[in-house]
Amino acid sequence: MDSLMFEKMWNECERKNLSISKKFWDLRAEEFNKIINNNEEENIDLVKFLDSRRILNNECSILDVGCGAGKYSLQFSKYVKNTIGIDISSKMIEYAIQNMKNMSIDNIEYKVAAWQSLKLDDYNWGKKFDLVFASMTPAINSKDALLKMIEASKRYCFMSGFVYRNDNIKNQLREKILGKNKIYNKKFENNIYYAFNILWNMGIHAEIQYKNVQWNKEWDLSKAIDVYTLQFEDLEIENSRDIIKSYLESISDNGKVKDNVNAKVAWMLWRIDE
């Protein structure tokens, strides 16, 4: 298939309502901030991966798209000249700034910005960064978002995302909301697939590594209802919140909702100045 086919398929998955995305990540900001230092091994592995490609050095400038509470930008600060982190969630950025201050770091700048609507010219970001980095973020959700990464980079781009993810609760809710026979477009599980093939058709041959991951989730019932409601809000299904509330109440234990997630993640790196 040519690039236009992958572009069309990707656009059909794109989340159009950025206000829903902002609400979702604002809601989860405290949770992500609490676990920011709990995956030190994963952080180190990714830093080692980038360092082995001779990307990270004291002259390197990084743009971290969808930076969250600073999980990677805080790590990069030890190795590079400077980093700019952006996120659609103002709550995430508040935590990132506080984390930076707590660690006495002075080579990171954080901004509240949605990558999908951001214009590089407004920030003078054209060909500015040695690495444009986008880890596990739904911000890279279309060909335009992908090309913007390339336009902002003068050397490398990195993108990671799920190639497979199994959430038991979300699977059950999907069936209850849509019906067992309804085909559901898994928005963010195909991002790497579409991006890789679009790059391939552009003559850019990205390097890919795969990682198997798993983790446990636990939320208070009220927060779980809000989180899952926002995940399905794009579908605009009548009474979806009532369906979600009823199911989560039925599986909750002492006011808690727990789930186990198994997934495969892809790291994708490509160079643009060859």
Salt bridges, closest charged atoms under 4 A:
GLU7 OE1 - LYS143 NZ 3.66
GLU12 OE2 - LYS8 NZ 2.72
GLU14 OE1 - LYS16 NZ 3.21
ASP26 OD2 - LYS22 NZ 2.60
GLU30 OE2 - LYS34 NZ 3.63
GLU31 OE2 - ARG28 NH2 2.74
GLU31 OE1 - LYS223 NZ 3.54
GLU42 OE2 - LYS71 NZ 3.17
GLU109 OE2 - LYS111 NZ 2.92
ASP167 OD1 - ARG165 NE 2.76
ASP167 OD2 - LYS217 NZ 3.20
GLU207 OE2 - ARG53 NH2 2.30
GLU218 OE1 - LYS258 NZ 3.99
ASP220 OD1 - LYS256 NZ 2.47
ASP226 OD1 - ARG241 NH2 2.89
GLU233 OE2 - LYS23 NZ 3.83
ASP234 OD2 - ARG15 NE 2.82
GLU249 OE2 - LYS245 NZ 2.65
ASP273 OD1 - ARG271 NE 2.37
